Amino acid sequence: MSESAIGIDRPHQPAQPSPGRPPQPGPRALGPWLAAAATSLTLLLLAGRYGYHRDELYFLLAGRHLDWGYVDQGPLVPALARLLDTIAPGNLVLLRTPSAVLAGVAVLLVAAIARELGAGRGGQSFAAVLAALSGIVLAGGHLLSTTTVDLLAWLAAAWCAVRLLRTGDSRWALGIGLALGVGMLNKLLPALLAVGLIAGVLIAGPRRLLRDRWVLAAAGVAVLLATPNLIWQATHGFPQLGVAASISEGDSSYSGRLDAFVLQFVIISPYAVPIWIAGLVALLRRPVWRAYRAVGWAWLVVIGVVLIAGGKGYYDAPLLLVLTAAGAVVTVAWASRGSVLRRRGLLAVGAVPFLLPTVVLLLPVLPAERLPGFVVDVNYDAGETIGWPAFTDSLAAVHRGLPTQERSRAVILTGNYGEAGAVARYGPARGLPRAYSGHNSMADFGRPPADADVVVAVGWERPDRLTAWFDACALAGRVDQRVEVDNDENGGPIYVCRGLRRPWAQIWDTEVRHTG
């Protein structure tokens, strides 16, 4: 078999483009399909290890209360969680299968963007491997999350944008509008990509696109698809603004301006940093890539907004993958000049200490009961997938200790939606009552009955807030997840509170409800 047949030969040398015109797409390659399949298969094989993530438990609860919007997201993922849990209740592998598949599609899209930029088979395969081993693809593909859907929406829109800029055929704008519109049924973040692309076109051109009929039609498609969620947000006072404000204050994982800045250098991988930087520089300066300069500027605008507004550092990660695709083209060309063996050897040797550990840090390959602390330090979400059944056991032990007459009217009050979701998933088998929470849309799923004046409270580090609502709160136990893991629940206090000072109807929306 020839080397060219398997896509590892000399990089594709595109026909010399005419002045002012970008190079034609490279030949189709098998490598990206293999990388995508390996990514999805690996994620599926590991999908059942550890347990539910707090967000997945929340999505399952939200799916029981289907609506066109929620405080912190659109309807897409809760509806998907409802469907999958109806098909196979409690099946974690099936719940995460869409994310594993979408992660593979994301790998293909990154390679497709590199191909549009003129990458040969080697360049496309290199871009696919970088995407497959990137933090945003592996972490997002392991869990059912809004992040995975968001990643695909951004990459699909970016691929359509690159094709539009290369061909000049503005009908590709309809693809951008479709991707953005569907994406905004998941989260409103694709609007940030739209802002970045519009700003990029204003800065670098071609500005005629801003008055093109197909572009205007695409904007209409995006708005039409997003309208149900936008109407829900408007009629509920745009609660996502409150969530965004909480995130900007650092009240969430991966938030805070410094953390967001640092995350830019690890969210793909440290190995990829010089590659995506080279891609950014090439998009902004390469004469034959002049048509794509708007894409480079789009990332600069988006990351500027994220840092100024205090958003989460992974919001712009899909565009970093676009820069990585561009950088793969540049890097493969660099590796084919001069001392070829030395340069390719440097790329291969450099990948070992940076890319392979990503799998250990972001996927559940180590035993949960012996998970090193540094894994949770790097990957906060790993800790949030461990110990939920034992967490519920801790609550059940406290609940069983209540006097019989109190047990019949007691409820559980949790500080966050993940804890309430865990009780909903594991509580019935342990004889636990319903859990309530004021966190985000959990507050809309119902408040405790009027006669519930005995509460088992968890997720409150200090009882100060609780004593404003009850006559007395006493420490009754601590969460024991039976593993040494430093997450938000393990070792946390469990209180029993009695004597409701004011009716739930008076305090629920004004004091118990909170966003974050």
Secondary structure by P-SEA (a helix, b strand, c coil): cccccccccccccccccccccccccccccaaaaaaaaaaaaaaaaacccccccaaaaaaaaaaaccccccccccaaaaaaaaaaaaaccccccccaaaaaaaaaaaaaaaaaaaaaacccaaaaaaaaaaaaacaaaaaaaacccaaaaaaaaaaaaaaaaaaaaacccccaaaaaaaaaaaaaacccaaaaaaaaaaaaaaacccccccccaaaaaaaaaaaaaaaaaaaaaaaaccaaaaaaaaaaacccccccaaaaaaaccccccccaaaaaaaaaaaaacccccccaaaaaaaaaaaaaaaaaaccccccaaaaaaaaaaaaaaaaaaaaaccaaaaaaaaaaaaaaacccccccccccccccccccaaaaaacaaaaaaccaaaaaaaaaaaaaaccaaaaaabbbbbccaaaaaaaaaccccccccbbbbcccccccccccccccccccccccccaaaaaaccccccccbbbbccccccccccbbbbbbbccccccccccccccccccc
